[in-house]
Amino acid sequence: MVIISDARRPSDVEFFQQGAAAHRWQLLTVRIEASAAVREQRGWVYTPGVDDAESECGLDGREWDVLVDNGTDLERLDK
């Protein structure tokens, strides 16, 4: 098993889906997300030119095998 903890671009995921590594491992994609409002409550400040770059949002809008909402309380997160 191999865990890639920080894929940021479509090409990162495509390498494991279709590239040289695709025949070696079964891919399970997991996204952990929180809304901008929750992230701001935690101290995040949007920075144009950084937070809208491909490395930060290039994987937005794709389908994921598992989607974790990290913007809720712990009880809901456990479910």
Buried (B, 14 or more C-beta within 10 A) or exposed (E): EEEEEEBBBEEBBEBBEEEEEEEEEEBEBEBEEBEEEBBEEEEEEEEEEEBEEEEEEBBEEEEBEEEEEEBBEEEEEEE
